[in-house]
Amino acid sequence: MSASTPRPEVIDVASLTDAVTEDYANFPLTGVNDHVVRVSVMTGDFHWHVHSASDEAFLVMAGELVVDLQDASITLRPGQLFRVPKGTRHRTRANGRTVTLTFERDDTSPTGD
């Protein structure tokens, strides 16, 4: 590995999320090309919002996440992934303490447009 090549990093998601005591926390873990991988630890509901320029994908690591769309609600359990297409109005609801990985473009605001 040359001096200018960054050293690969192992991220221990479990230890990071175990340390979260707030009802809601959302922070970036790493970047992949022009996308960001965020971890969210949540309980309760998030507000309705839209991302007009980017899809958003949720991978549930622990707990249960409901993704509400205008005409449907999708319930996700650990190991399940769901993509919300760009321009789709949605909100998330955590049934108890829920941990997700969220994938979206790095210029996307996690709270919506």
C-alpha positions as CSV (number, residue, x, y, z in Angstrom):
1,M,0.0,0.0,0.0
2,S,1.5,3.4,-0.9
3,A,1.6,6.3,1.5
4,S,-1.2,8.1,-0.3
5,T,-3.6,5.1,-0.3
6,P,-6.0,5.3,2.7
7,R,-5.9,2.3,5.0
8,P,-9.1,0.2,4.8
9,E,-11.2,0.6,8.0
10,V,-13.4,-1.9,9.7
11,I,-16.5,-0.2,11.3
12,D,-18.1,-1.9,14.3
13,V,-21.7,-0.8,13.8
14,A,-22.9,-2.7,16.9
15,S,-20.5,-1.0,19.2
16,L,-21.5,2.4,17.8
17,T,-25.2,1.9,18.0
18,D,-25.0,0.3,21.5
19,A,-23.5,3.6,22.8
20,V,-26.5,5.6,21.5
21,T,-28.9,6.6,24.3
22,E,-31.0,9.2,22.6
23,D,-34.4,8.3,21.0
24,Y,-33.1,9.4,17.6
25,A,-29.5,9.5,16.2
26,N,-28.5,9.6,12.6
27,F,-24.8,9.9,11.5
28,P,-22.6,9.0,8.6
29,L,-20.5,5.8,8.8
30,T,-18.6,5.9,5.5
31,G,-18.8,6.9,1.9
32,V,-19.1,4.8,-1.2
33,N,-18.3,6.7,-4.4
34,D,-20.9,9.6,-4.4
35,H,-23.1,7.9,-1.7
36,V,-23.1,7.9,2.1
37,V,-23.9,5.1,4.4
38,R,-25.6,6.4,7.5
39,V,-26.6,4.6,10.7
40,S,-29.9,5.5,12.4
41,V,-30.9,4.5,15.8
42,M,-34.5,5.5,16.4
43,T,-37.7,5.0,18.4
44,G,-41.0,6.5,17.3
45,D,-42.0,8.4,14.1
46,F,-40.0,10.6,11.7
47,H,-41.8,13.3,9.7
48,W,-43.1,13.0,6.2
49,H,-40.5,14.1,3.6
50,V,-39.2,13.6,0.1
51,H,-35.8,13.4,-1.5
52,S,-36.3,14.8,-5.0
53,A,-32.8,14.0,-6.4
54,S,-31.9,10.7,-4.8
55,D,-33.3,7.3,-4.0
56,E,-33.0,6.2,-0.4
57,A,-32.5,2.6,0.8
58,F,-33.0,1.2,4.3
59,L,-31.4,-2.0,5.7
60,V,-32.8,-3.0,9.1
61,M,-30.1,-4.3,11.4
62,A,-32.2,-4.6,14.6
63,G,-35.8,-3.9,15.5
64,E,-38.6,-3.2,13.2
65,L,-39.1,-0.3,10.8
66,V,-42.3,0.8,9.0
67,V,-41.8,2.9,5.9
68,D,-45.1,4.7,5.1
69,L,-45.7,5.8,1.5
70,Q,-48.7,7.7,0.2
71,D,-50.6,4.4,-0.6
72,A,-48.9,1.7,1.4
73,S,-46.9,0.8,4.5
74,I,-43.9,-1.5,4.3
75,T,-42.7,-3.3,7.4
76,L,-39.1,-4.3,7.5
77,R,-37.4,-6.7,10.0
78,P,-33.7,-7.4,10.5
79,G,-31.9,-8.3,7.3
80,Q,-34.6,-6.7,5.0
81,L,-33.8,-3.9,2.6
82,F,-36.2,-1.5,1.0
83,R,-35.6,1.3,-1.6
84,V,-37.7,4.5,-1.7
85,P,-37.4,5.9,-5.2
86,K,-36.5,9.6,-5.5
87,G,-39.4,11.9,-5.5
88,T,-41.5,9.6,-3.3
89,R,-43.1,11.2,-0.2
90,H,-42.4,8.9,2.8
91,R,-41.8,8.7,6.5
92,T,-40.4,6.1,8.8
93,R,-41.8,4.7,12.1
94,A,-39.8,2.5,14.4
95,N,-41.6,-0.1,16.4
96,G,-39.4,0.0,19.5
97,R,-35.6,0.7,19.3
98,T,-34.6,0.1,15.7
99,V,-31.2,0.3,14.0
100,T,-30.9,0.8,10.3
101,L,-28.2,1.5,7.7
102,T,-29.4,4.1,5.2
103,F,-27.9,4.5,1.7
104,E,-28.3,7.7,-0.2
105,R,-26.3,10.3,-2.3
106,D,-23.9,12.2,-0.1
107,D,-25.5,15.5,-1.0
108,T,-28.9,14.4,0.2
109,S,-30.2,15.9,3.4
110,P,-31.4,13.1,5.7
111,T,-34.4,15.2,6.8
112,G,-35.7,15.7,3.2
113,D,-35.9,18.7,0.8
